[in-house]
Amino acid sequence: MPTRIAVTGAAGRMGKTLVQAIANHPDLTLTTAIEKKGESVIGSDIGELAGTGKTGVLISDDLSAVSGNFDVLIDFTIAEATEKNLAVCHSAGKKMVIGTTGLSAAQLSIVASVANDVAVVMAPNYSVGVNVTFKLLEIAAGIFGDDVDIEITEAHHRHKVDAPSGTALKMGEVIADKLGRNLAKVAVYDRQSVRASRDRDTIGFQSIRAGDIVGDHTVLFAGTGETLEITHRAQSRMNFAMGAARAAHWVSARDKGLYDMQDVLGLR
């Protein structure tokens, strides 16, 4: 029997892409669509809105009222909404796939607590290519060691509010962990205020917000006489949606625990 999926933020750009990805997944079925209260699309058929054809799944504004209709919730919204959705899913014993970024330390602690009772996949990026990139960065950092300077550049559309992106921060964490560094201590987000030559241990971040860029990430390893750049570019949100659908199917077979896409893809 297909895993029953709920999508929150279903009428947004990412939400509609998720609906399309679920419609194309042989082991998933969309049974619930959620939007925030006051949206004009409440009561509309989500399939007609997303372009997959009439489904009979009407958009609701109350997750708790329909918590019996799904097995896994896919949440790509904002931190405050995700925190509320965690409480509903925890109470109802429902699993989650979380793609929301910009969660506070307190909210991340809530995720970890909920995962003691239900299975949760949380990742800054659900693209299979990005998660392969994380592995490549770990390999490169291990080979170069402390002999290179490291800079991370990311670019996203003008509506993205958090910076650096969750993916860029994850890239920094992967590299820092491999090098035995604490990212919180070595990350540099503003070189304008740093009036000194570069410390080799630092990891720099630059963020670009412009136009409709889906997501570009480049990590520069700069040594003496050579540089290496590892880049991932997303041309469509569909790659994120397909990864999230894959994660939803995978997590449906888990009872509890906190996982990420490295677990889903077997890259640990």
Backbone bond lengths (Angstrom), bond angles and torsions (degrees), N, CA, C in turn:
res aa  C-N    CA-C-N  psi(-1)  N-CA   C-N-CA  omega(-1)  CA-C   N-CA-C  phi
1 M - - - 1.464 - - 1.535 109.55 -
2 P 1.321 118.32 132.85 1.471 120.39 -179.42 1.526 112.26 -61.24
3 T 1.324 116.03 147.82 1.455 121.86 175.02 1.523 109.16 -71.83
4 R 1.336 115.51 132.62 1.465 120.68 -178.38 1.531 109.34 -84.55
5 I 1.337 116.17 127.04 1.454 121.09 -173.10 1.532 111.34 -116.57
6 A 1.326 114.58 139.58 1.463 122.01 170.05 1.525 108.18 -111.99
7 V 1.311 116.59 142.55 1.464 122.18 175.56 1.519 108.00 -122.86
8 T 1.325 115.92 126.57 1.461 120.07 175.36 1.523 109.15 -103.55
9 G 1.321 115.75 149.56 1.466 119.18 -169.05 1.509 110.15 70.26
10 A 1.329 115.80 32.68 1.469 121.90 -168.20 1.519 113.86 -64.97
11 A 1.331 118.23 -25.60 1.459 120.46 -176.15 1.524 112.87 -90.12
12 G 1.333 117.31 -4.62 1.454 120.63 178.52 1.517 111.94 -79.69
13 R 1.335 116.01 178.13 1.468 119.79 -177.74 1.524 111.37 -61.02
14 M 1.328 116.33 -47.16 1.460 119.35 -179.70 1.517 110.43 -71.43
15 G 1.325 117.24 -37.71 1.458 120.67 -179.98 1.516 112.29 -59.87
16 K 1.322 117.01 -45.69 1.471 120.21 179.72 1.531 111.32 -66.58
17 T 1.328 116.33 -34.18 1.470 119.24 176.76 1.527 110.40 -67.21
18 L 1.324 116.59 -38.50 1.465 120.12 176.17 1.531 110.83 -62.38
19 V 1.318 116.44 -42.03 1.467 120.57 178.26 1.527 109.77 -58.91
20 Q 1.321 117.49 -42.58 1.462 121.65 178.72 1.528 111.47 -64.21
21 A 1.347 116.57 -42.40 1.470 120.36 -179.48 1.520 111.04 -65.41
22 I 1.323 117.09 -39.84 1.467 121.09 179.03 1.522 110.49 -65.59
23 A 1.319 116.50 -39.05 1.470 120.60 179.18 1.525 111.72 -61.81
24 N 1.331 116.76 -27.35 1.465 121.33 -178.55 1.518 113.40 -95.78
25 H 1.336 117.66 0.61 1.467 120.87 -179.00 1.527 109.49 -95.12
26 P 1.319 118.64 124.77 1.472 120.67 -173.55 1.525 114.51 -68.67
27 D 1.340 117.06 -18.95 1.469 119.89 -174.88 1.525 113.67 -109.99
28 L 1.332 116.59 10.59 1.463 121.08 -179.57 1.518 109.98 -126.54
29 T 1.332 115.10 150.40 1.453 120.18 172.90 1.520 109.15 -138.65
30 L 1.307 117.30 132.33 1.458 121.61 179.67 1.526 109.08 -80.79
31 T 1.322 115.75 122.47 1.465 119.99 -179.35 1.520 113.09 -120.49
32 T 1.354 116.94 -13.46 1.461 120.40 -174.44 1.518 110.23 -145.61
33 A 1.339 116.02 135.69 1.467 121.81 176.63 1.523 108.18 -132.13
34 I 1.326 115.91 132.07 1.467 120.99 -174.50 1.526 109.96 -124.37
35 E 1.317 115.80 139.91 1.464 122.87 169.81 1.533 108.15 -135.77
36 K 1.320 115.42 164.28 1.469 118.58 -178.33 1.519 110.57 -73.16
37 K 1.319 114.38 154.81 1.466 121.22 -177.93 1.524 110.66 -58.94
38 G 1.323 114.91 142.54 1.452 120.91 177.66 1.507 114.96 92.77
39 E 1.332 117.38 -9.16 1.464 120.00 179.56 1.535 110.23 -71.33
40 S 1.306 116.42 140.73 1.468 120.90 -176.20 1.518 112.69 -68.16
41 V 1.345 117.28 -16.88 1.463 120.54 -176.36 1.532 112.86 -85.47
42 I 1.320 117.86 -3.93 1.457 119.82 179.61 1.533 109.37 -57.11
43 G 1.338 116.18 130.21 1.459 121.39 -178.24 1.514 113.80 92.10
44 S 1.340 117.46 -8.97 1.464 121.07 178.74 1.526 110.62 -80.24
45 D 1.328 115.91 154.95 1.460 121.18 175.84 1.531 108.31 -75.65
46 I 1.327 117.69 120.99 1.459 121.47 -174.79 1.530 111.86 -66.38
47 G 1.333 117.06 -31.40 1.457 119.79 179.21 1.512 111.96 -65.45
48 E 1.326 116.66 -41.65 1.468 120.34 177.58 1.524 110.44 -65.03
49 L 1.326 117.02 -37.38 1.456 121.50 -179.25 1.532 111.31 -69.58
50 A 1.339 115.86 -37.77 1.469 120.65 -177.05 1.525 113.12 -87.99
51 G 1.336 116.76 -7.14 1.454 119.76 177.52 1.521 114.89 85.15
52 T 1.345 116.89 17.93 1.463 119.41 179.29 1.526 112.02 -101.15
53 G 1.335 116.98 -0.24 1.463 120.81 -178.11 1.517 111.23 97.43
54 K 1.309 116.37 160.47 1.460 121.98 -176.68 1.523 110.70 -59.87
55 T 1.337 116.46 131.19 1.464 121.65 -177.25 1.521 113.28 -116.93
56 G 1.323 116.75 -20.59 1.463 119.75 -173.09 1.514 112.49 84.53
57 V 1.333 117.52 -2.44 1.467 121.84 177.58 1.524 107.81 -90.86
58 L 1.329 115.97 109.34 1.456 121.34 -177.60 1.525 110.33 -93.35
59 I 1.304 116.25 140.09 1.457 121.27 -177.52 1.522 110.03 -69.64
60 S 1.334 115.60 129.13 1.463 122.98 -179.87 1.528 109.33 -112.22
61 D 1.326 116.24 162.35 1.463 120.30 176.40 1.530 111.89 -115.67
62 D 1.341 117.06 13.70 1.465 120.72 -176.66 1.523 109.53 -136.62
63 L 1.330 116.52 97.55 1.464 120.96 -177.32 1.518 111.88 -62.33
64 S 1.319 117.21 -41.33 1.462 119.88 -177.48 1.526 111.88 -63.45
65 A 1.326 117.76 -31.46 1.467 121.11 -178.52 1.519 112.56 -71.13
66 V 1.340 116.96 -20.73 1.470 120.59 -177.65 1.529 111.43 -118.82
67 S 1.338 117.42 19.04 1.469 120.82 -174.78 1.528 113.09 -65.65
68 G 1.323 117.28 -17.70 1.457 119.74 177.15 1.517 113.68 -82.12
69 N 1.328 117.28 -3.31 1.457 121.04 -173.26 1.528 114.43 -96.39
70 F 1.340 117.87 -2.15 1.468 118.97 -176.21 1.528 110.82 -142.68
71 D 1.336 114.76 163.33 1.466 122.17 177.54 1.526 112.26 -105.01
72 V 1.345 116.02 -36.09 1.469 121.61 -177.48 1.521 108.63 -134.57
73 L 1.337 115.59 132.31 1.457 121.27 174.31 1.525 109.64 -100.74
74 I 1.325 116.80 129.39 1.465 121.78 172.89 1.520 107.56 -101.66
75 D 1.335 115.28 121.57 1.465 121.53 -172.51 1.529 110.61 -124.09
76 F 1.344 116.59 106.58 1.463 123.41 171.98 1.525 106.60 -120.30
77 T 1.324 117.28 73.15 1.465 119.40 -175.66 1.534 109.78 -123.27
78 I 1.330 116.27 -125.85 1.459 121.75 177.12 1.517 108.30 -124.43
79 A 1.325 116.02 162.13 1.461 121.06 -171.33 1.527 113.06 -55.76
80 E 1.325 117.22 -44.29 1.465 120.14 -176.88 1.528 111.25 -64.49
81 A 1.330 116.79 -40.85 1.465 120.45 178.68 1.521 110.85 -67.65
82 T 1.321 116.87 -41.10 1.463 120.63 -179.90 1.522 110.74 -62.13
83 E 1.327 117.28 -39.72 1.463 120.28 178.34 1.531 111.05 -59.70
84 K 1.325 116.49 -43.19 1.469 120.46 178.27 1.527 110.93 -66.61
85 N 1.319 117.16 -40.10 1.467 120.81 -179.94 1.527 111.53 -66.84
86 L 1.326 116.58 -34.27 1.470 120.70 175.34 1.520 110.92 -58.93
87 A 1.325 116.48 -43.20 1.464 120.49 -178.82 1.528 110.93 -63.17
88 V 1.343 116.43 -41.68 1.464 120.26 179.82 1.524 110.44 -65.91
89 C 1.323 116.84 -47.00 1.463 120.33 -178.08 1.525 111.62 -66.81
90 H 1.308 116.88 -36.80 1.466 120.38 177.15 1.523 110.22 -61.50
91 S 1.319 115.67 -47.59 1.465 120.58 -179.12 1.524 111.63 -63.49
92 A 1.322 117.04 -36.78 1.466 121.45 -176.67 1.522 112.77 -90.54
93 G 1.333 117.51 -5.01 1.462 120.62 -179.56 1.522 113.08 71.44
94 K 1.327 116.73 33.16 1.466 121.37 -178.21 1.532 111.08 -101.05
95 K 1.307 116.37 144.71 1.461 121.82 -179.36 1.529 109.88 -83.52
96 M 1.341 115.20 160.54 1.463 119.45 -176.42 1.524 112.19 -136.90
97 V 1.314 114.55 148.35 1.462 123.60 166.84 1.517 105.37 -119.51
98 I 1.329 116.75 115.79 1.458 121.70 -173.25 1.525 110.16 -111.15
99 G 1.326 115.78 120.95 1.456 121.12 175.60 1.517 112.24 -113.27
100 T 1.321 116.91 3.36 1.461 121.84 178.30 1.520 110.11 -65.80
101 T 1.331 116.83 136.11 1.462 120.94 176.54 1.525 109.24 -113.47
102 G 1.326 115.92 170.28 1.458 120.87 178.97 1.507 114.29 81.07
103 L 1.347 118.27 17.88 1.462 120.52 177.27 1.526 109.96 -70.05
104 S 1.337 116.03 142.32 1.457 121.35 178.24 1.521 110.08 -75.31
105 A 1.326 116.29 169.55 1.460 120.76 177.89 1.523 110.29 -59.98
106 A 1.325 116.55 -39.15 1.473 120.40 179.49 1.525 110.77 -65.53
107 Q 1.329 116.73 -40.49 1.468 120.15 179.47 1.524 111.24 -69.13
108 L 1.322 117.40 -36.76 1.468 120.54 175.88 1.517 110.55 -64.13
109 S 1.314 116.48 -34.39 1.462 120.58 176.74 1.527 110.78 -65.46
110 I 1.328 116.51 -36.46 1.469 120.83 177.08 1.524 110.16 -64.91
111 V 1.320 116.41 -42.81 1.472 120.37 177.65 1.525 109.93 -56.96
112 A 1.334 116.49 -47.98 1.462 120.92 -178.81 1.522 111.27 -62.25
113 S 1.322 116.81 -38.57 1.460 120.72 179.34 1.527 111.26 -66.42
114 V 1.337 116.87 -44.56 1.466 121.18 178.71 1.524 110.46 -61.37
115 A 1.341 116.44 -36.64 1.464 120.86 -177.71 1.523 113.00 -68.87
116 N 1.322 117.22 -11.39 1.468 119.72 173.42 1.525 111.03 -68.67
117 D 1.338 116.19 -19.86 1.464 120.58 -175.64 1.526 113.62 -117.01
118 V 1.331 117.44 -30.18 1.468 120.68 179.73 1.528 109.00 -133.50
119 A 1.310 116.73 157.39 1.460 120.97 -178.74 1.529 110.61 -79.07
120 V 1.337 115.56 133.13 1.459 122.17 -179.79 1.525 109.16 -134.85
121 V 1.324 116.16 130.39 1.468 120.94 168.22 1.525 106.58 -105.03
122 M 1.322 116.59 124.77 1.466 120.90 177.36 1.523 108.05 -131.47
123 A 1.317 116.03 125.58 1.460 120.50 -179.13 1.516 108.99 -145.72
124 P 1.335 117.68 147.11 1.460 119.98 177.31 1.520 112.41 -73.21
125 N 1.339 116.43 -18.01 1.456 120.45 -178.30 1.527 108.80 -155.35
126 Y 1.346 116.62 128.74 1.463 121.05 -176.96 1.523 113.14 -99.46
127 S 1.304 117.40 4.07 1.456 120.77 175.88 1.523 110.12 -65.63
128 V 1.317 116.52 131.87 1.461 120.27 176.11 1.527 109.50 -62.11
129 G 1.342 117.01 -40.51 1.449 120.93 179.85 1.517 113.03 -61.89
130 V 1.324 117.16 -40.99 1.465 120.71 178.58 1.520 110.71 -64.46
131 N 1.310 116.94 -39.62 1.461 119.35 -178.82 1.524 111.91 -71.25
132 V 1.329 117.11 -30.60 1.462 119.90 170.04 1.531 109.31 -66.03
133 T 1.337 116.42 -38.21 1.463 121.03 177.52 1.523 111.64 -59.97
134 F 1.334 117.05 -41.42 1.471 119.90 176.52 1.536 110.38 -54.54
135 K 1.320 115.79 -42.81 1.471 120.04 -179.51 1.524 110.65 -65.89
136 L 1.331 116.91 -41.24 1.466 120.63 178.61 1.530 110.95 -63.33
137 L 1.325 116.72 -38.31 1.469 120.72 179.03 1.523 111.06 -65.40
138 E 1.315 115.98 -39.57 1.464 120.00 177.44 1.530 110.34 -61.59
139 I 1.327 116.47 -43.87 1.470 120.86 179.02 1.532 110.64 -63.28
140 A 1.343 116.26 -47.48 1.462 120.39 -178.21 1.524 111.40 -62.32
141 A 1.331 116.68 -43.82 1.465 120.03 -179.72 1.520 110.69 -62.18
142 G 1.332 116.48 -39.00 1.462 120.10 179.71 1.512 112.43 -65.98
143 I 1.323 117.25 -34.46 1.463 121.20 -179.50 1.533 111.33 -77.16
144 F 1.336 116.92 -44.90 1.464 120.23 -178.08 1.531 112.57 -74.38
145 G 1.326 116.21 -33.09 1.461 119.47 -177.57 1.518 111.71 60.69
146 D 1.324 116.51 -133.15 1.465 121.75 -176.48 1.526 112.64 -95.53
147 D 1.325 117.41 17.36 1.466 120.69 -173.82 1.529 113.88 -95.06
148 V 1.321 117.61 7.10 1.465 120.28 -179.40 1.526 110.54 -135.82
149 D 1.344 114.77 158.74 1.466 121.38 169.08 1.524 107.58 -92.53
150 I 1.323 116.00 145.02 1.463 120.28 -174.35 1.526 109.78 -124.92
151 E 1.328 115.94 127.08 1.453 122.94 177.73 1.526 109.62 -130.97
152 I 1.322 116.73 139.73 1.462 122.94 -179.74 1.527 108.73 -119.93
153 T 1.326 116.44 124.71 1.466 121.87 178.01 1.518 109.25 -118.73
154 E 1.331 116.39 133.17 1.466 119.62 177.77 1.518 110.07 -134.13
155 A 1.337 115.65 148.12 1.462 122.09 179.59 1.520 109.51 -134.86
156 H 1.338 115.58 135.23 1.463 121.64 178.08 1.533 109.78 -141.14
157 H 1.322 115.17 173.05 1.463 122.02 -179.93 1.536 111.37 -63.14
158 R 1.291 115.55 161.72 1.463 122.29 -172.79 1.524 113.65 -67.54
159 H 1.342 118.38 -13.37 1.465 120.70 -177.87 1.526 113.26 -91.71
160 K 1.322 118.22 -9.39 1.468 120.37 -178.58 1.523 108.86 -70.94
161 V 1.334 116.46 129.95 1.471 119.80 -171.27 1.521 113.70 -97.79
162 D 1.338 119.11 -27.44 1.456 119.43 -177.95 1.530 110.49 -93.13
163 A 1.317 115.47 143.45 1.464 121.36 179.21 1.529 108.72 -152.45
164 P 1.327 117.56 136.65 1.459 127.31 -4.80 1.534 110.96 -63.88
165 S 1.299 115.75 165.07 1.458 120.24 179.06 1.525 110.51 -65.08
166 G 1.324 115.48 157.19 1.454 119.20 176.02 1.512 112.71 -59.72
167 T 1.330 116.02 -33.75 1.465 120.12 178.54 1.524 110.97 -66.20
168 A 1.346 116.76 -43.64 1.463 120.35 178.85 1.522 110.71 -62.01
169 L 1.329 116.57 -42.17 1.462 120.18 178.81 1.526 110.98 -64.10
170 K 1.328 116.62 -39.56 1.459 120.26 177.37 1.523 110.42 -63.34
171 M 1.322 116.92 -40.43 1.466 120.23 176.48 1.525 110.29 -59.22
172 G 1.336 115.86 -43.87 1.454 119.89 177.68 1.514 112.51 -62.55
173 E 1.335 116.27 -39.30 1.467 120.52 179.34 1.524 111.15 -65.39
174 V 1.327 116.59 -42.61 1.468 121.00 179.80 1.526 109.85 -59.44
175 I 1.338 115.79 -46.22 1.464 120.50 -178.61 1.516 111.07 -67.71
176 A 1.330 116.47 -47.07 1.462 120.61 -178.16 1.527 111.29 -61.60
177 D 1.323 116.19 -42.63 1.472 119.73 179.69 1.526 110.74 -61.24
178 K 1.327 116.32 -42.44 1.461 120.21 -179.36 1.526 111.40 -65.16
179 L 1.337 116.43 -32.08 1.462 121.14 -178.14 1.528 112.93 -92.65
180 G 1.333 116.73 1.72 1.456 120.28 179.46 1.516 113.57 71.59
181 R 1.335 116.06 29.31 1.460 120.75 179.06 1.526 110.95 -109.19
182 N 1.315 115.77 157.83 1.463 122.29 175.11 1.521 107.22 -97.95
183 L 1.337 117.25 111.73 1.459 120.24 -174.93 1.523 111.55 -58.12
184 A 1.315 117.50 -36.75 1.467 120.46 -179.20 1.527 111.64 -59.55
185 K 1.321 116.43 -27.11 1.469 120.84 -177.48 1.533 112.66 -94.06
186 V 1.335 117.59 -24.76 1.472 119.05 -174.20 1.528 113.77 -108.42
187 A 1.324 118.05 -9.10 1.466 120.18 -179.50 1.526 110.42 -70.12
188 V 1.334 116.07 137.95 1.463 122.58 175.98 1.528 107.53 -124.40
189 Y 1.343 116.09 119.78 1.456 120.91 -176.90 1.527 112.78 -106.93
190 D 1.329 117.05 -12.17 1.460 120.60 -176.18 1.521 109.51 -145.53
191 R 1.310 117.04 97.84 1.469 119.94 -179.02 1.528 112.74 -79.65
192 Q 1.323 117.09 -15.08 1.454 119.14 178.87 1.525 111.83 -59.98
193 S 1.337 115.03 -33.96 1.466 119.37 -178.05 1.531 112.68 -89.29
194 V 1.332 116.77 -3.43 1.462 120.68 -179.47 1.521 108.43 -99.92
195 R 1.319 117.11 101.79 1.460 121.71 -177.07 1.522 109.66 -99.86
196 A 1.341 115.70 66.20 1.463 121.35 -179.27 1.513 108.42 -160.35
197 S 1.326 116.71 160.42 1.457 120.02 176.10 1.523 109.51 -65.78
198 R 1.288 115.25 157.35 1.454 120.89 -173.06 1.525 112.61 -67.17
199 D 1.330 115.53 136.21 1.460 122.68 170.41 1.525 107.50 -84.62
200 R 1.328 117.93 125.73 1.463 122.09 -176.17 1.533 112.31 -56.93
201 D 1.310 118.52 -30.70 1.465 120.99 -176.87 1.525 113.44 -74.84
202 T 1.330 117.86 -15.48 1.459 119.31 -175.81 1.526 111.67 -72.13
203 I 1.320 115.26 154.05 1.465 123.18 173.94 1.525 106.36 -123.89
204 G 1.323 116.61 116.66 1.453 120.71 -175.46 1.519 113.29 -91.43
205 F 1.325 115.87 151.14 1.464 122.58 178.77 1.522 109.63 -130.00
206 Q 1.327 116.00 135.40 1.458 121.95 171.80 1.523 108.48 -128.86
207 S 1.331 116.00 137.32 1.470 121.07 -178.56 1.519 110.58 -121.77
208 I 1.333 115.24 137.78 1.460 122.93 176.46 1.520 107.96 -121.49
209 R 1.328 116.91 133.95 1.463 122.09 175.57 1.525 107.47 -126.76
210 A 1.332 116.91 111.47 1.463 119.54 -174.57 1.519 111.42 -160.84
211 G 1.314 115.38 142.13 1.461 121.70 171.63 1.515 113.61 53.65
212 D 1.326 115.13 -136.36 1.467 120.78 -177.39 1.529 111.28 -117.53
213 I 1.337 117.32 31.29 1.461 121.30 -179.97 1.529 109.36 -58.93
214 V 1.309 116.72 124.80 1.468 120.90 -177.79 1.520 110.72 -72.22
215 G 1.319 117.55 -45.89 1.460 120.21 178.93 1.518 111.93 166.75
216 D 1.331 116.60 112.82 1.464 122.49 175.99 1.522 108.67 -120.60
217 H 1.329 116.62 135.47 1.467 121.52 178.05 1.524 109.52 -136.50
218 T 1.327 115.97 129.52 1.461 121.54 177.37 1.523 109.68 -132.11
219 V 1.324 116.09 131.96 1.461 121.42 173.44 1.523 107.93 -112.31
220 L 1.330 115.81 125.90 1.463 123.05 -179.57 1.532 109.93 -104.80
221 F 1.317 115.86 122.97 1.466 122.71 171.16 1.531 106.15 -105.90
222 A 1.325 117.67 108.68 1.457 121.49 -174.67 1.520 110.63 -112.67
223 G 1.320 115.77 114.39 1.452 121.51 179.06 1.510 111.27 -112.80
224 T 1.314 117.11 -161.85 1.459 122.26 178.69 1.522 109.38 -84.33
225 G 1.320 115.93 113.03 1.455 120.43 176.62 1.507 115.94 83.52
226 E 1.338 118.57 0.21 1.463 119.87 178.22 1.520 110.59 -160.04
227 T 1.315 115.08 155.81 1.456 121.90 174.01 1.520 109.01 -134.93
228 L 1.322 114.73 149.92 1.462 121.62 174.32 1.513 107.77 -125.49
229 E 1.343 116.63 130.17 1.458 121.58 175.43 1.521 109.32 -117.20
230 I 1.304 115.70 130.72 1.466 122.03 174.12 1.519 106.94 -114.28
231 T 1.327 116.52 118.76 1.469 121.65 -171.94 1.520 111.21 -126.21
232 H 1.314 115.01 140.68 1.465 121.27 168.82 1.520 107.99 -126.45
233 R 1.326 116.56 132.13 1.460 121.91 176.89 1.520 109.52 -124.82
234 A 1.303 115.28 131.31 1.463 121.09 176.99 1.524 108.93 -100.16
235 Q 1.318 116.36 126.74 1.464 120.50 178.32 1.530 112.07 -95.16
236 S 1.325 116.25 -17.21 1.463 120.38 -175.89 1.524 109.45 -151.83
237 R 1.322 116.00 149.37 1.464 120.42 175.25 1.523 111.93 -69.91
238 M 1.331 116.98 -12.85 1.458 119.57 -176.91 1.524 111.76 -61.66
239 N 1.331 117.93 -32.43 1.463 118.37 179.75 1.521 111.19 -65.05
240 F 1.353 117.61 -35.55 1.460 120.74 175.80 1.528 110.22 -67.61
241 A 1.332 115.54 -42.83 1.460 120.80 -177.58 1.526 111.46 -64.97
242 M 1.331 116.93 -41.28 1.462 120.00 178.95 1.525 110.80 -65.43
243 G 1.323 116.81 -37.61 1.464 119.88 176.46 1.518 111.69 -65.83
244 A 1.339 116.71 -40.33 1.461 120.35 178.61 1.525 111.42 -65.46
245 A 1.333 116.38 -38.88 1.471 120.18 176.52 1.529 110.08 -63.14
246 R 1.310 116.00 -41.64 1.468 120.65 177.15 1.525 110.67 -61.44
247 A 1.339 116.28 -40.88 1.461 120.70 178.79 1.522 111.29 -66.31
248 A 1.338 117.19 -38.31 1.462 121.05 179.67 1.521 111.11 -63.37
249 H 1.329 116.27 -42.20 1.462 119.79 177.41 1.522 110.52 -64.44
250 W 1.334 116.71 -42.63 1.467 121.74 -179.02 1.525 111.52 -64.38
251 V 1.335 117.47 -46.05 1.468 120.73 -174.92 1.528 111.58 -71.89
252 S 1.318 117.12 -19.09 1.470 119.82 -179.76 1.523 111.90 -63.11
253 A 1.332 117.04 -21.11 1.463 121.71 -179.71 1.527 112.28 -94.48
254 R 1.339 117.75 3.23 1.469 121.86 179.43 1.517 109.78 -107.08
255 D 1.331 115.98 144.13 1.461 120.51 -179.27 1.522 112.22 -85.56
256 K 1.327 116.26 -45.12 1.464 120.09 -178.97 1.521 108.92 -158.40
257 G 1.321 115.98 168.92 1.454 121.19 179.80 1.516 111.83 120.22
258 L 1.339 115.66 157.48 1.461 122.36 178.83 1.527 108.84 -105.51
259 Y 1.327 116.29 123.20 1.456 122.40 -175.37 1.530 110.08 -128.11
260 D 1.335 115.78 167.57 1.456 120.29 171.34 1.523 109.11 -135.09
261 M 1.332 116.69 -174.29 1.466 119.53 -175.46 1.524 112.78 -68.69
262 Q 1.304 118.21 -22.30 1.455 119.84 174.41 1.529 110.20 -62.78
263 D 1.336 116.51 -36.84 1.471 120.93 175.19 1.525 110.61 -68.87
264 V 1.328 116.33 -45.16 1.463 120.77 -178.07 1.534 111.09 -59.78
265 L 1.326 116.19 -39.02 1.464 121.02 -175.94 1.532 113.33 -91.46
266 G 1.325 116.86 -2.28 1.465 120.13 -179.83 1.511 113.37 68.91
267 L 1.345 117.30 34.59 1.462 121.68 -177.71 1.526 113.31 -97.21
268 R 1.288 118.66 4.00 1.471 120.87 179.37 1.534 109.72 -71.18
